[in-house]
Amino acid sequence: MVDFTIPEEIQMICRGLRSFLEKEVRPLEEQYKRYLEDERARLQDDGSLVPEFKSVLNHVRRRSADLGYYGMHMPPEVGGGGVSRVGMFYALREVFHHGLGLNVVVLSGPEGPSPMLLQFNEPQREKYLRPLVRGEMTTCFALTEPEAGSDIKNLKTRAEKKGDHYILNGMKTFITNAADADFAQVFAVTDPKTYKEHGYMGVTAFLVERDTPGYQVGKINRSLIDDGSQAELIFENCKIPKENVIGQEGMGFYVAMSWLGIGRLNIAAWSVGLAQYLLERCVEYANLRTAFGKPIGKYQHIRGMLAESAAELYAAEQMLLHASWKMDQGESVVDESSMAKWYATNMLYRMADRAVQIHGGMGVMKELPIERIFRFARILRIVEGTDEIQKETIAKSLEL
Ligand SMILES: Cc1cc2nc3c(=O)[nH]c(=O)nc-3n(C[C@H](O)[C@H](O)[C@H](O)COP(=O)(O)OP(=O)(O)OC[C@H]3O[C@@H](n4cnc5c(N)ncnc54)[C@H](O)[C@@H]3O)c2cc1C
């Protein structure tokens, strides 16, 4: 029998998150409205976030960690809550159902703990992983380079082994949280011959501390949503002790894949939460706004857009729920996570476009959160593998 009942412990987590968002996060959003409504107000001249806004984000992150939410997807032995993927789907949906405010840091993203870091040995877990779960440190995942985005077989960053350490040289770009991370997870070619022959082997993941000589944050990348989050990282002759290898030498991509699969499901879950938020805003507006003597929700064109949105949202939810359940059974979800990421982000993008249309002129004005979600939705179709890369993965599973 297939049972779609949401388990009581997951319902409890969602109720707790809702209460935290309403009682603690929303008042802060009111207090710091100036930063949330105007992206220019939150950025300094170099594109980084103003310190006050950054400290509010840190406060929300730490408070969420104190309540046990921030790193709850991690296992209890590193301070997490051991919440299942199905549980995380509902939790992420709940958090993003709140919109795009300070809630974005309530559950950890690429700046926080990921299962990839379970590869750390015990002293590293104590020094880096547990503080990450507690929200006291942040990290970043540094894979992309100017000439290697989708094409991860073209990395130029190199780490050469010299006795008991490696010498790291290279550059990364578009790295989320690079400017603030206490340490970076950096992917570098350690065996150029194997890398050239196999493409996936010969790359090693390293833990690189921010204060390592030769570690430099480059320019901040300005994006469509100007959240001051992405930046370049430059490594010049950084000396990395061999203990800082994450997982096995030469197997960095396999380590990375453990992160990307979950990252794709997370982004799909954000999309479902945001889509739910948009649908509710649209229905409210369609009932409220009148044109030619009646609410616009009575017009067939508007009703059609809303009906399509509701059906697509339902489809994305079910896909994601099934992929999450499958992952909880220990099964591979490489294809399903690509399908869910591609479908859910495109569903959100279509819905955000309709939301702008339904709100008319107000849809593109900064007074409402709609236009920002529209811009954010566009970005989600690029990160963690573009639409085309997801479709390539799906096509491969069809044995084309
Ligand atoms: C907001 C943001 C945050 C990011 N955060 C991080 C991060 O924290 N860490 C990190 O390492 N990276 C990060 N990235 C980088 C991101 O992963 C890459 O931008 C993404 O993988 C695409 O790579 P690219 O930009 O080089 O585009 P390209 O790979 O150059 O792609 C250009 C176009 O070609 C298409 N294309 C490429 N190859 C194929 C193919 N085989 N078949 C069909 N079409 C193809 C792409 O789909 C795309 O349409 C971030 C990017 C953004 C925008």
The ligand as a MOL file (V3000), in Angstrom:
LIG
                    3D

  0  0  0     0  0            999 V3000
M  V30 BEGIN CTAB
M  V30 COUNTS 53 58 0 0 0
M  V30 BEGIN ATOM
M  V30 1 C 24.2950 32.2150 -8.7090 0
M  V30 2 C 25.3250 31.1670 -9.0050 0
M  V30 3 C 25.8880 30.4620 -7.9460 0
M  V30 4 C 26.8810 29.4960 -8.1960 0
M  V30 5 N 27.5070 28.8800 -7.1240 0
M  V30 6 C 28.5090 27.9980 -7.3760 0
M  V30 7 C 29.2210 27.3880 -6.2820 0
M  V30 8 O 28.9490 27.6400 -5.1040 0
M  V30 9 N 30.2410 26.5500 -6.5830 0
M  V30 10 C 30.5880 26.2460 -7.8620 0
M  V30 11 O 31.5210 25.4790 -8.0450 0
M  V30 12 N 29.9380 26.8160 -8.9190 0
M  V30 13 C 28.9170 27.6750 -8.7070 0
M  V30 14 N 28.2480 28.2620 -9.7590 0
M  V30 15 C 28.6380 27.9360 -11.1290 0
M  V30 16 C 27.6070 27.0650 -11.8530 0
M  V30 17 O 27.6610 25.7660 -11.3510 0
M  V30 18 C 27.8960 27.1770 -13.3410 0
M  V30 19 O 27.6110 28.4990 -13.7560 0
M  V30 20 C 27.0820 26.1880 -14.1450 0
M  V30 21 O 27.4860 24.8730 -13.8820 0
M  V30 22 C 27.2040 26.4500 -15.6530 0
M  V30 23 O 28.5160 26.5880 -16.0500 0
M  V30 24 P 28.9670 27.8330 -16.9500 0
M  V30 25 O 28.4530 29.0710 -16.2900 0
M  V30 26 O 30.4180 27.7470 -17.1610 0
M  V30 27 O 28.2110 27.6680 -18.2970 0
M  V30 28 P 28.7120 26.7520 -19.5330 0
M  V30 29 O 29.0770 25.4220 -19.0340 0
M  V30 30 O 29.7280 27.5040 -20.2930 0
M  V30 31 O 27.3850 26.6440 -20.3660 0
M  V30 32 C 26.9620 27.6140 -21.3320 0
M  V30 33 C 25.7500 27.0530 -22.0510 0
M  V30 34 O 26.1220 25.8710 -22.7730 0
M  V30 35 C 25.3080 24.7860 -22.3910 0
M  V30 36 N 26.0430 23.5360 -22.4220 0
M  V30 37 C 27.2540 23.2600 -21.8760 0
M  V30 38 N 27.5890 21.9890 -22.0990 0
M  V30 39 C 26.5640 21.4360 -22.7760 0
M  V30 40 C 26.3050 20.1300 -23.2850 0
M  V30 41 N 27.1560 19.1230 -23.1020 0
M  V30 42 N 25.1460 19.9230 -23.9440 0
M  V30 43 C 24.2290 20.9140 -24.1110 0
M  V30 44 N 24.4390 22.1570 -23.6570 0
M  V30 45 C 25.5800 22.4160 -22.9860 0
M  V30 46 C 24.8670 25.1360 -20.9630 0
M  V30 47 O 23.6920 24.4110 -20.6090 0
M  V30 48 C 24.6430 26.6160 -21.0880 0
M  V30 49 O 23.3840 26.8460 -21.6830 0
M  V30 50 C 27.2580 29.2080 -9.5330 0
M  V30 51 C 26.6570 29.9080 -10.5920 0
M  V30 52 C 25.7060 30.8710 -10.3380 0
M  V30 53 C 25.0950 31.6020 -11.4980 0
M  V30 END ATOM
M  V30 BEGIN BOND
M  V30 1 1 1 2
M  V30 2 1 2 3
M  V30 3 2 2 52
M  V30 4 2 3 4
M  V30 5 1 4 5
M  V30 6 1 4 50
M  V30 7 2 5 6
M  V30 8 1 6 7
M  V30 9 1 6 13
M  V30 10 2 7 8
M  V30 11 1 7 9
M  V30 12 1 9 10
M  V30 13 2 10 11
M  V30 14 1 10 12
M  V30 15 2 12 13
M  V30 16 1 13 14
M  V30 17 1 14 15
M  V30 18 1 14 50
M  V30 19 1 15 16
M  V30 20 1 16 17
M  V30 21 1 16 18
M  V30 22 1 18 19
M  V30 23 1 18 20
M  V30 24 1 20 21
M  V30 25 1 20 22
M  V30 26 1 22 23
M  V30 27 1 23 24
M  V30 28 2 24 25
M  V30 29 1 24 26
M  V30 30 1 24 27
M  V30 31 1 27 28
M  V30 32 2 28 29
M  V30 33 1 28 30
M  V30 34 1 28 31
M  V30 35 1 31 32
M  V30 36 1 32 33
M  V30 37 1 33 34
M  V30 38 1 33 48
M  V30 39 1 34 35
M  V30 40 1 35 36
M  V30 41 1 35 46
M  V30 42 1 36 37
M  V30 43 1 36 45
M  V30 44 2 37 38
M  V30 45 1 38 39
M  V30 46 1 39 40
M  V30 47 2 39 45
M  V30 48 1 40 41
M  V30 49 2 40 42
M  V30 50 1 42 43
M  V30 51 2 43 44
M  V30 52 1 44 45
M  V30 53 1 46 47
M  V30 54 1 46 48
M  V30 55 1 48 49
M  V30 56 2 50 51
M  V30 57 1 51 52
M  V30 58 1 52 53
M  V30 END BOND
M  V30 END CTAB
M  END
